[in-house]
Amino acid sequence: MRKLVFLMFLALMLGIASGSALAQGDNSVYFTTYYANNVVAIGQTPSTAPDATLRIINDGDSTVNPNGILYASIYVFDDSQELTECCSCPVTADGLLSESVRFNLTANPLHPPVKPRGVIKVISSTTESDVFTNFAPNSPAPGLRGWATHIQSVANRYPFGPSPYSQTETQLADSNLTPTEQSMLEMLCKFDHLLSGKPCTCTLEDYDF
């Protein structure tokens, strides 16, 4: 309910006409996936589930950005549809970014405790969506592609599946980035930083798990 009220207010502030969320977007710059059976925070009941990983590559097309650098702007939502963390990570041409769901993407949620499952959204951009200084918007451009591992419980019992676990890996789903969706993600990320000051973190490029 809180998110619904906030988004309605945001839509009015941005002057978004009703129905504009259905406008045609670009599915070459926006990707989505999920995480599940995520380990809980220190001090809570521990989980024996292994960590999941988000991997993103830069295809190296220099016509998109002459210096070869693209940014993966990452937005993490929990299973109650609340943004919990966001960050913007550089990926050089032909580089590999590997992000731990446990230690990079969900370690510092806006509203603890860490939730066991949720949604991850990624925008491929030529500019950094800087949450520390001027909250610069993304400049979406194609060039990033990604995959995510998913921790599956054989029993699949809600909300934490018991061991044993298996892992699957899927390519991030091409999704529809409309101006409305982009503005919403950037505004939520700005408020997340103002309220918590704890964005998700970026690993060193080409460091894998």
C-alpha positions as a LaTeX table, in Angstrom:
\begin{tabular}{lrrr}
\hline
Residue & $x$ (\AA) & $y$ (\AA) & $z$ (\AA) \\
\hline
Met1 & 0.00 & 0.00 & 0.00 \\
Arg2 & 2.82 & 2.42 & 0.83 \\
Lys3 & 4.42 & 1.82 & $-2.53$ \\
Leu4 & 1.11 & 2.26 & $-4.37$ \\
Val5 & 0.41 & 5.60 & $-2.70$ \\
Phe6 & 3.95 & 6.78 & $-3.35$ \\
Leu7 & 3.86 & 5.78 & $-7.01$ \\
Met8 & 0.52 & 7.54 & $-7.49$ \\
Phe9 & 2.03 & 10.68 & $-6.00$ \\
Leu10 & 5.15 & 10.31 & $-8.14$ \\
Ala11 & 3.06 & 9.91 & $-11.27$ \\
Leu12 & 1.22 & 13.14 & $-10.51$ \\
Met13 & 4.45 & 15.01 & $-9.78$ \\
Leu14 & 5.97 & 13.88 & $-13.06$ \\
Gly15 & 2.86 & 14.83 & $-14.98$ \\
Ile16 & 2.37 & 11.35 & $-16.36$ \\
Ala17 & $-0.85$ & 10.89 & $-18.24$ \\
Ser18 & $-2.91$ & 7.81 & $-17.46$ \\
Gly19 & $-2.06$ & 4.87 & $-19.68$ \\
Ser20 & 1.45 & 6.13 & $-20.54$ \\
Ala21 & 3.00 & 3.16 & $-18.72$ \\
Leu22 & 1.83 & 1.06 & $-21.66$ \\
Ala23 & 3.82 & 3.15 & $-24.15$ \\
Gln24 & 6.33 & 1.38 & $-26.34$ \\
Gly25 & 9.76 & 1.07 & $-24.71$ \\
Asp26 & 13.17 & $-0.36$ & $-25.61$ \\
Asn27 & 13.87 & $-3.99$ & $-24.73$ \\
Ser28 & 17.56 & $-3.84$ & $-25.75$ \\
Val29 & 18.61 & $-1.79$ & $-22.71$ \\
Tyr30 & 16.48 & $-3.14$ & $-19.85$ \\
Phe31 & 16.61 & $-6.57$ & $-18.23$ \\
Thr32 & 14.95 & $-8.30$ & $-15.29$ \\
Thr33 & 15.40 & $-11.44$ & $-13.21$ \\
Tyr34 & 14.62 & $-12.78$ & $-9.72$ \\
Tyr35 & 16.44 & $-14.12$ & $-6.67$ \\
Ala36 & 15.16 & $-16.71$ & $-4.18$ \\
Asn37 & 16.27 & $-18.59$ & $-1.06$ \\
Asn38 & 18.57 & $-15.70$ & $-0.23$ \\
Val39 & 20.53 & $-15.95$ & 3.01 \\
Val40 & 19.10 & $-13.82$ & 5.80 \\
Ala41 & 20.99 & $-11.07$ & 7.63 \\
Ile42 & 23.36 & $-11.59$ & 10.54 \\
Gly43 & 21.44 & $-12.01$ & 13.78 \\
Gln44 & 18.50 & $-13.76$ & 12.15 \\
Thr45 & 17.89 & $-17.44$ & 11.64 \\
Pro46 & 20.68 & $-18.52$ & 9.24 \\
Ser47 & 20.08 & $-20.20$ & 5.92 \\
Thr48 & 22.31 & $-22.92$ & 4.49 \\
Ala49 & 21.42 & $-21.98$ & 0.92 \\
Pro50 & 24.38 & $-21.08$ & $-1.33$ \\
Asp51 & 24.83 & $-17.60$ & $-2.72$ \\
Ala52 & 23.38 & $-16.53$ & $-6.07$ \\
Thr53 & 25.27 & $-14.46$ & $-8.64$ \\
Leu54 & 24.37 & $-11.78$ & $-11.18$ \\
Arg55 & 26.82 & $-11.70$ & $-14.12$ \\
Ile56 & 26.87 & $-8.94$ & $-16.74$ \\
Ile57 & 29.11 & $-8.59$ & $-19.82$ \\
Asn58 & 29.84 & $-5.66$ & $-22.14$ \\
Asp59 & 29.70 & $-6.76$ & $-25.80$ \\
Gly60 & 32.39 & $-4.22$ & $-26.73$ \\
Asp61 & 30.52 & $-2.23$ & $-29.40$ \\
Ser62 & 32.56 & 1.01 & $-29.47$ \\
Thr63 & 29.94 & 2.79 & $-31.56$ \\
Val64 & 27.70 & 2.95 & $-28.48$ \\
Asn65 & 30.28 & 4.64 & $-26.29$ \\
Pro66 & 33.73 & 5.58 & $-27.70$ \\
Asn67 & 35.54 & 4.82 & $-24.43$ \\
Gly68 & 33.95 & 1.38 & $-24.32$ \\
Ile69 & 32.54 & 1.80 & $-20.81$ \\
Leu70 & 28.91 & 1.02 & $-20.07$ \\
Tyr71 & 27.17 & 1.12 & $-16.70$ \\
Ala72 & 24.90 & $-1.53$ & $-15.27$ \\
Ser73 & 22.37 & 0.42 & $-13.20$ \\
Ile74 & 21.00 & $-2.20$ & $-10.81$ \\
Tyr75 & 17.75 & $-1.91$ & $-8.84$ \\
Val76 & 16.86 & $-4.56$ & $-6.24$ \\
Phe77 & 13.29 & $-5.07$ & $-5.01$ \\
Asp78 & 12.12 & $-7.39$ & $-2.25$ \\
Asp79 & 9.07 & $-9.64$ & $-2.47$ \\
Ser80 & 6.81 & $-6.88$ & $-1.14$ \\
Gln81 & 7.68 & $-4.76$ & $-4.20$ \\
Glu82 & 9.81 & $-2.30$ & $-2.24$ \\
Leu83 & 13.13 & $-1.02$ & $-3.61$ \\
Thr84 & 15.79 & $-2.05$ & $-1.11$ \\
Glu85 & 19.09 & $-1.17$ & $-2.81$ \\
Cys86 & 20.46 & 0.33 & $-6.03$ \\
Cys87 & 23.85 & 1.05 & $-7.58$ \\
Ser88 & 25.52 & 1.76 & $-10.92$ \\
Cys89 & 28.52 & $-0.43$ & $-11.84$ \\
Pro90 & 30.96 & 0.19 & $-14.73$ \\
Val91 & 31.70 & $-2.57$ & $-17.23$ \\
Thr92 & 34.47 & $-1.96$ & $-19.79$ \\
Ala93 & 34.43 & $-3.36$ & $-23.33$ \\
Asp94 & 34.54 & $-7.19$ & $-23.21$ \\
Gly95 & 34.53 & $-7.02$ & $-19.41$ \\
Leu96 & 32.68 & $-9.22$ & $-16.94$ \\
Leu97 & 30.90 & $-7.94$ & $-13.85$ \\
Ser98 & 29.99 & $-10.55$ & $-11.21$ \\
Glu99 & 27.76 & $-9.43$ & $-8.35$ \\
Ser100 & 26.99 & $-11.52$ & $-5.27$ \\
Val101 & 23.30 & $-11.39$ & $-4.41$ \\
Arg102 & 24.15 & $-11.98$ & $-0.75$ \\
Phe103 & 27.09 & $-9.60$ & $-0.26$ \\
Asn104 & 26.67 & $-6.96$ & $-3.00$ \\
Leu105 & 22.98 & $-6.63$ & $-3.79$ \\
Thr106 & 21.04 & $-7.36$ & $-0.58$ \\
Ala107 & 23.50 & $-6.76$ & 2.28 \\
Asn108 & 22.20 & $-3.27$ & 3.22 \\
Pro109 & 18.44 & $-3.10$ & 2.65 \\
Leu110 & 16.56 & 0.13 & 3.22 \\
His111 & 14.13 & $-1.70$ & 5.50 \\
Pro112 & 15.76 & $-4.68$ & 7.33 \\
Pro113 & 15.57 & $-7.60$ & 7.59 \\
Val114 & 16.94 & $-9.00$ & 4.34 \\
Lys115 & 14.14 & $-10.66$ & 2.39 \\
Pro116 & 14.63 & $-14.19$ & 0.99 \\
Arg117 & 13.41 & $-13.41$ & $-2.50$ \\
Gly118 & 12.75 & $-10.54$ & $-4.88$ \\
Val119 & 13.36 & $-8.93$ & $-8.26$ \\
Ile120 & 16.49 & $-7.48$ & $-9.87$ \\
Lys121 & 16.28 & $-4.90$ & $-12.67$ \\
Val122 & 19.19 & $-3.69$ & $-14.81$ \\
Ile123 & 19.46 & $-0.72$ & $-17.20$ \\
Ser124 & 22.33 & $-0.63$ & $-19.73$ \\
Ser125 & 23.56 & 2.97 & $-19.81$ \\
Thr126 & 26.42 & 5.07 & $-21.20$ \\
Thr127 & 26.37 & 7.22 & $-18.08$ \\
Glu128 & 26.57 & 6.43 & $-14.39$ \\
Ser129 & 23.36 & 6.86 & $-12.47$ \\
Asp130 & 25.27 & 8.46 & $-9.60$ \\
Val131 & 23.43 & 8.11 & $-6.29$ \\
Phe132 & 26.17 & 9.90 & $-4.32$ \\
Thr133 & 26.31 & 13.32 & $-5.96$ \\
Asn134 & 23.80 & 14.74 & $-8.41$ \\
Phe135 & 21.53 & 11.72 & $-8.94$ \\
Ala136 & 22.24 & 11.84 & $-12.67$ \\
Pro137 & 19.74 & 9.96 & $-14.82$ \\
Asn138 & 20.65 & 7.01 & $-17.01$ \\
Ser139 & 21.39 & 7.39 & $-20.73$ \\
Pro140 & 20.10 & 3.99 & $-21.90$ \\
Ala141 & 22.14 & 2.32 & $-24.67$ \\
Pro142 & 22.47 & $-1.32$ & $-25.76$ \\
Gly143 & 25.61 & $-3.31$ & $-25.10$ \\
Leu144 & 25.17 & $-5.13$ & $-21.80$ \\
Arg145 & 23.91 & $-8.69$ & $-21.46$ \\
Gly146 & 23.46 & $-10.67$ & $-18.28$ \\
Trp147 & 22.77 & $-13.98$ & $-16.59$ \\
Ala148 & 21.73 & $-14.91$ & $-13.06$ \\
Thr149 & 22.01 & $-18.07$ & $-11.00$ \\
His150 & 18.97 & $-19.12$ & $-8.99$ \\
Ile151 & 18.97 & $-21.17$ & $-5.81$ \\
Gln152 & 16.26 & $-23.81$ & $-5.99$ \\
Ser153 & 15.04 & $-25.92$ & $-3.08$ \\
Val154 & 13.94 & $-29.45$ & $-3.86$ \\
Ala155 & 11.07 & $-29.13$ & $-1.40$ \\
Asn156 & 10.40 & $-25.47$ & $-2.41$ \\
Arg157 & 8.74 & $-24.64$ & 0.90 \\
Tyr158 & 7.69 & $-21.01$ & 1.50 \\
Pro159 & 9.38 & $-18.74$ & 2.45 \\
Phe160 & 12.72 & $-20.54$ & 2.92 \\
Gly161 & 13.14 & $-23.76$ & 1.00 \\
Pro162 & 14.99 & $-26.41$ & 3.04 \\
Ser163 & 18.12 & $-28.15$ & 1.80 \\
Pro164 & 19.16 & $-29.83$ & $-0.40$ \\
Tyr165 & 19.53 & $-27.06$ & $-2.97$ \\
Ser166 & 20.27 & $-26.97$ & $-6.65$ \\
Gln167 & 21.28 & $-24.09$ & $-8.91$ \\
Thr168 & 19.91 & $-23.02$ & $-12.25$ \\
Glu169 & 21.14 & $-20.22$ & $-14.49$ \\
Thr170 & 19.06 & $-18.14$ & $-16.89$ \\
Gln171 & 19.71 & $-15.18$ & $-19.14$ \\
Leu172 & 18.21 & $-11.93$ & $-17.92$ \\
Ala173 & 14.82 & $-11.37$ & $-19.51$ \\
Asp174 & 14.57 & $-8.60$ & $-22.12$ \\
Ser175 & 12.06 & $-6.14$ & $-20.71$ \\
Asn176 & 10.25 & $-2.98$ & $-21.77$ \\
Leu177 & 11.87 & 0.26 & $-20.54$ \\
Thr178 & 9.38 & 3.09 & $-20.83$ \\
Pro179 & 10.13 & 6.67 & $-19.75$ \\
Thr180 & 7.73 & 6.12 & $-16.84$ \\
Glu181 & 9.58 & 3.05 & $-15.61$ \\
Gln182 & 12.98 & 4.69 & $-15.96$ \\
Ser183 & 11.89 & 7.79 & $-14.05$ \\
Met184 & 10.32 & 5.70 & $-11.31$ \\
Leu185 & 13.47 & 3.60 & $-10.82$ \\
Glu186 & 15.72 & 6.66 & $-10.70$ \\
Met187 & 13.47 & 8.50 & $-8.24$ \\
Leu188 & 13.14 & 5.46 & $-5.97$ \\
Cys189 & 16.92 & 5.07 & $-6.04$ \\
Lys190 & 17.38 & 8.72 & $-5.11$ \\
Phe191 & 15.05 & 8.39 & $-2.13$ \\
Asp192 & 16.72 & 5.13 & $-1.11$ \\
His193 & 20.06 & 6.91 & $-0.93$ \\
Leu194 & 18.64 & 9.87 & 0.95 \\
Leu195 & 16.99 & 7.60 & 3.51 \\
Ser196 & 19.68 & 4.95 & 3.95 \\
Gly197 & 22.92 & 6.09 & 2.32 \\
Lys198 & 23.73 & 2.43 & 1.70 \\
Pro199 & 23.57 & 1.56 & $-1.99$ \\
Cys200 & 24.46 & $-1.88$ & $-3.26$ \\
Thr201 & 28.16 & $-2.36$ & $-4.02$ \\
Cys202 & 30.13 & $-3.17$ & $-7.17$ \\
Thr203 & 32.77 & $-5.88$ & $-7.31$ \\
Leu204 & 36.02 & $-5.40$ & $-9.20$ \\
Glu205 & 35.59 & $-6.20$ & $-12.86$ \\
Asp206 & 36.61 & $-9.69$ & $-14.00$ \\
Tyr207 & 36.55 & $-10.95$ & $-10.40$ \\
Asp208 & 34.31 & $-14.02$ & $-10.36$ \\
Phe209 & 32.99 & $-16.30$ & $-7.64$ \\
\hline
\end{tabular}
